[in-house]
Amino acid sequence: MSTLTVEINAAIQHVEVTEDSLVVDLTDGRTVSVPIAWYPRLMHGTPEERRHCRLIGGGEGIHWPDLDEDISVGNILLGRPSGEGQQSFKRWLERRTERIKKRNPSGQDSA
């Protein structure tokens, strides 16, 4: 089995999450867009939660504290979707649903 080693010489400088894409501007001048469907936690986030992110590691990654999601520039550039397992995501989604119900018992807050 061979291993691919790639040197990443760009950092993220700006992030935008649309209804269907994660778009990042890199320090080397590129803009890269990947499907939001690759990252189920982002897909289930509200627009406000998607906007609430910060760069980490000097632009090596992005962190969304409200969604407990981290995505690296390397994985974006290599076209790697989330590696989170189905069981882990299911547990996260169940906890999220419970938090939303507690926050808004009437059920009018959509996630």
Secondary structure, DSSP 8 states (H G I E B T S, - for coil): -----------EEEEEE-SSEEEEEETTS-EEEEEGGG-HHHHHS-HHHHH--EEETTTTEEEETTTTEEEEHHHHHTT------HHHHHHHHHHHHHHHHHH-TTS----
